[in-house]
Amino acid sequence: METVLYLLLDFGGSAVISYFLGCFNGAVIVSKYILGDDVRNHGSGNAGLTNFYRTFGGPLTLVVILCDVLKAVIAVGLAGYCADKYLFDGWPYPTHALADVFCKYWAGLWCLLGHMFPCMFHFKGGKGILSGGAIAIMIDWRIALVVWGGFFILAVATKYVSLGSLWAGASFPVATWFVYRDPVIALLGLVIGGLVVYMHRGNIQRLLSGTENKFSLHHKKE
């Protein structure tokens, strides 16, 4: 009983910490508190890197990238550290390596939820590509290669960042299954990838109707 309570507190604490780390949305923080002009009032209304760059451009884009990458690195890295230090062999997996992976997926999911639905910003955040990509890198280089490789190929070839993003979301659970072959970890991967695809539902409609904006290195000022 004591062990179960400890594990519940451990995973509950990981979820809370990862969620609030995810809430530190770089695009919102930089645009609202540094530039004094909330990015969500411009363009697509999304608090993500692409909309920030299209609206403001400039070197502060690097701050947005750094913020959204670092929070994912901290969340997943902290979960991995705690798994290595505190989780014992036999739960929730017979090998410590899989227990470590499970904790990383768990933390990554909650970090992504915080990024997409930040409570401190009225639950209106980004679509999770940059943070999700950082989570993939932190989990396994093979998964990251599939996710990022397809993203860059599609984004560069078509100039539709959203198309590359949809690949990232859809390929993440597939790559997860082929790497780990574990149903619980695959389910977490499916939820993470599904969230990314869900957040791009508007882009899917615009892609199908031919009205989706192509990415350009020259940002547009309103």
N, C-alpha and C positions, 0 to 999 in steps of 0.2 A: 504493500500500500504506500509506504514511504517512497519507494522507487518510482511508482506511477505518479505520485504528486510532484516529485522532483522533476520528472520528465515533462509533465504538463506545464510547470512553471518555467522550465528551460525553453520549451518550444513557444510558449506564450510570450515570454520575454523577448525571444528572438524575433517573433512576429511584430511586436510593438516597436522595438528598436529599429527594425528594418523598414517598417511602414513610415515612421517619422523621419528617418533618413531620406526615404523616397520623396517625402513632402517638400524637401528643399529643392524646388524646381528652379533651375538656373535661369531659364528664359523669363519667368515671372519676377524673380528676385532682381535681376539686372535691369529689366525694362521698367518695373514699377518703382523700385527703390533707388536705382542709380540714374536712370534716364527720366524717371517721372512720367512714363507713358506706357501703361500696361499693354504688352504685346497681344493680349487676348482681345483688345479693342481694334485690332488691325487684321487685314488679310483673311485667312481662314478662321481666325479666332482661336487657333490652337496655340498652346503654350509649349511649343517644341522648337528645336533648333532651326528647322527649315523656315518656319514662319518668322522666327526672330531674324534670321539672316536676310530674308526677303524684305523685311520691314526696316531694319536698322543697319544691318551690315556692320563693317568696322571690326576693330580688334576686340571689342567686348564679346563678340561671338566666341572667341577662345575661352572667355570666362564661363560662358554658358556650357561649352563642351566640358571644361574641367570640372564644373560643379556636378553635372549629370553623370559623368564617368566616375568621379571620386566617390559619390554617395553609393553607387552600386558596388564599387571595389571594396569599400569599407563594410557594407552590409554583408556581402558574400564572404569576404575575407574573415570578418569577425565570426561568422557562423562556422566557417571551416576551422578556425582556431579553437573555438569552444568545443566543437565536435572532437577534435584531436585530443583536447585536454580533459574533457569531462565525460564524454560518452564512453561507455564500456562495450566490449565485444559481446554480441548476442542480442543487442537491441538498438535500433529496430531491425538490424540486419546481422547475419552471422559473421560478416567481415566488417572491420572498422572502416575500410575504404568506401564501401557502399553507404555506411552510416554517414560518413563525411559528405558524400555526394548528395544524399537526401537532405541534409541540413543546408547545403548550399542552394539547392533548388527551393527549399522552403523559404529561406531568407530572400532569395531573388524574387520569388512571387510577391512577397509582402512589400519589398522595396518598389517593385513595379506598380503595385496597387497604390502606394503612396505617391508615386510620380504621376499616375493617371488621375487619381482622385484624392488630391491633397486637402485634408480637412481645414488647413489654415488658409487656403485659397478658394474656399467655397466649392471644393470637390471638382474644380475645373483645371485640369493639368494637361500634360502632354500625351503623346501617343506611344511613348516608350521605346523608340528605336535605339537611341543612343545609350540609354541606361540598360535596355535589354541586350544590346550588343556587348556591353561591358560585362554583363552577367554571364553571357555565353563564354566570353574569354576567360573569366574567372573559374568557370566550371570545368571546361575541357577544350583544349585547343582544336580537337577534331570537330566538335560541334561548332565552334567559332569559325572554323575554316569553311564549313558548309553554309552557315548563316551569312557571314560577311562576304564570302566569295560570290555567292549568288546575288547578294545585294548590290555589290559594286558592278558586277557584269551587267545586270539589268538596268541599274540607275545610269551607268555611263552609256550603254547602248541605246536606251530609249529616252534618256533625260527625264524619266518619271521616277522621282525618289519614292513615290508611293508604291510603285510596282516592285521596286527592290525591297521595300519594307514589307509588303505582303509576302514576298518570298521568304523573308527572314522569319516572319511569324509562322508561316505554314511549314517551313522546313525544320524549325526548332524541335517540335515533338518527334518528327520522323528521325532526325539525327540522334535525338535522345534515345529512342528505342534501339536503333542499330548499335549504339555505343554501349548501352548498359543492360538492355534486355530485361528490365525490371518493371513490372506493371505499375507500381506505386510511383516510382520516379518518372515513368513515361506519362502517367496521369498528370503529375505536376508540370511536366513539360508541355502537355497538351493545353493545360489551363493558361500557362504563360504565353504560349504561342497563340492560343485562341483570343486572349485579351488584346494582343497586338493587332490581330486581324480585325477584331470587333471595333477597335478604335479607328480603324481605317475604312469603316463601312461607307462613309461619305465619299472617300476617294474612289472606292470601287464603283459607286454609282457614276461618278464623273468620268472614270476611265471607260466605262461602258457607253456613256453618252458622248464621249469625245471632247469633253469640256475641262479635263484635268490640266492644270498648269504644268508646264515643263520647267525643270530647274535651270537657272542661269546663274553664273558667277556674279552677274551684275544685279544687285538687289534693287527692289522697287520701293521708292518712297511714295507715301500717300500724299 
